[in-house]
Amino acid sequence: MPKSTKVVKRTKPAAKKSARKKAKARPRRVTPAKRRAPSARPAPSAKPAPSAKQPVLAAAKALQAAIRAGNAAAAEKFLARDFSFIDASGHEHARREVLDALKASPRSAGTAVKVRDYGRVALVTGSYKSAQAGERSDLYALDVWVEDGGRWRALIHHNNVLARPDAPSAHVSGAPRPADAPPPRCINPLEEVPYQPKSQAERDIIKAFQTLELAVTRNDPDEWQHHVADEFVVTRTRQHPTDKAARMAFMATQRAINAETFVAEVVALKFWVLGDAAVMRADHAMPGNRRPPYRATRLWVKRNGHWQMAVSQQTTIQP
């Protein structure tokens, strides 16, 4: 029988098979031009604090409606415990007195109403019709609202009668003096006030007020401006509103003649400090009766670690 022959299958070397597998598994190179950079997402920005203007306006309108209706129970919900009303004659009325005397009245809605938001304090200003103004029916009102327990409540309602639009300026210039004539000392308020501060904030505000008033006695607008906010305005009885620039300009005229400028003494003082805003209520009397006594409501704001006066409403106290 013929011998059987074995068929031997040739196998490929293992090294070549392994190399092919590696070649197949190797990822294709991507040139830098084709490589996509990860999309840059903008960092989430902090949400701005909601403005208090709309809630305050809503509360003010609700309070006005309650007053017009003579509804003391409804009005009481919008008044802070320390609420006070200063009328156009400079007379002050406490919260209970206001509520007890509340009667239905056809008080008109305010005109030129503006709201300023200072965090936990808000100011509402506007003109109203009232017989209190005498021959002129326009009252200028400053309402101070404070956030109390998550609700906005009125702290001060302060009325004033300003000058007629066509009236001349009521700022009276002092008499010229020798250049070396000293300024008045005015111990109260420059060196002391009849009030014991209850916090560091109150001490700082009193110090800023004294420094500001010292600049007034020295007719120094350059120093005075550092303690006054840019939006500053002062409203006085029978005078036009005066902003920061106008006040500085008048002080400069007094410096040119070295006028003797007095500041009023503090008779009574009270503070409400809420964060970076503070309400200052003061009664004043001028030495030598150079000016009738008056009641003032001021707002101070803390900016860059420094307290500045932003608003001052001053109503002359009538007999």
Protein Blocks (a to p, Z undefined) as FASTA:
>chain_A
ZZddddddddddfklmmmmmmmmmpccdddfklpccddddddddddddddfklmmmmmmm
mmmmmmmnopaklmmmmpcfklccddfkopacdfklmmmmpccdfddcdehiacddehja
ccdddddddfklomafbdcdddddddeehiacdfbdcddddddfkbccfbdcdddddfkl
ccdfklplmlbccdddfbfklmmmmmmmmmmmmmmmnopaklmmmmccfklccddehiac
ddfklmmmmmmmmmmnopacdddddfbdcdddehjaccdddddddehhlaccdddddddd
deehiacdfbdcdddddZZ
